[in-house]
Amino acid sequence: MLSVFTSNLFSQNLAVINNLCIKGSGDGTLHAWSISRCNEAATRILARQLVCLRQQITNLQGSRAQIRGVATHTQAMYSNTSISVGMKGASKAMAAMNKECTFAYV
């Protein structure tokens, strides 16, 4: 999803840059000042795009951390379930042994 968004954004920005650069003066020649304005516009657009990309990377890292936390929590719950199943079996075995054995009280 991130690459689709950035590629669409990049193609839109490239179209804007091309429009700025192609216009130049009215006779089809590009002057030095129009090229520098074109470079400034391209730099501004790419800087905005870089800021957006960095924000998306930060959000992605936060989401990854949350997913890892959920995975750890799920793993802990599974181990607790396994322990409880083992304790259930052990308590049944102890109850059966209590019925079988009669201890003489001293």
N, C-alpha and C positions, 0 to 999 in steps of 0.2 A: 504494500500500500504506500509505503514511504517513497519508494523509487518511482511509482506512477505519479504521485503528487509532485515530486521534484522534477521529473521529466516534463510534465505538463507546464509547470511553473517556468522551467528553463526555456521551453519552446515559446511560451508567451513573451517572456522577457527578451528573447532573441528577436522576435518579430518587432517589438518596440524599438530595440536598438537598431535593427535594419532600417526601419522607417525613419528614425532620426538621422542615420548616417546617409541614406540615399537621397534625402531631400536636398541637403546642401544649399547651394544657391539655386536660383531659378533656371540657370542655363545648363545644369547637369554636371558642373565641375564642383569639386569639393575644395574649399579653402582651408587654410591651416586652422582658423578659428572654429570652423564647423567640425573638423576632425577632433580638436581638443574637447569641444562640447560633447561630441559623440562619446569620446573616451570617458569623460566625467559622468555622463548619463549611464554608460555601461558599468562603470565602477560603482555608482550609487545602487543600481539595480542588483548587481552581484553581491554587494555588501548586505542589502536587505535580505537577499536569498540566503546568504551565509548565516545571518542572525536567526532566520526562521529554521534553518537546518539544525543549528545548535540547540534551539529550543526543543525541536522534535527529538533530538538525540537525548537530551536531558529527560524528557518525558518517557522515552523508551527505556532508559536505564532505571527510572523509578518503577515502571511497570514490571521490568524484569525482577527487580528486588522484591516486589510484592508477590510475584508468582513463585519465586524461590521460597518466600516465607510461607506461602500456602502449601507448597510441596513439603516443606519441613514439618509443618503442623499435621498434614495428612499422614506422613510417615510415623510421627509420634503417636497419633491415634491408632494406627495399625499395630504398632508394637504394644500399645496398652491393651488392645483387643486380644492379641496373641497371649499376653501374660494372663489376662482374665480367663481365657479358655483353659490355659494350663492350670491355673489355680482352681477352676471348677472341677477339673478331673482329679486333682490332688485332694480336694475336700470330699469328693465322692468316695475316693479310695480310703481316706481316713475314717469316714462314717461307716463304711463296710467293715473295716478292721475293728472299730469300736463295738459293732454288733457281734462280731466273731469272738473277740477276746473278752474274757471275764477276769478281772483282776481281784485277787483276794486282798481285802483291806487288812492292813496290819494294825 
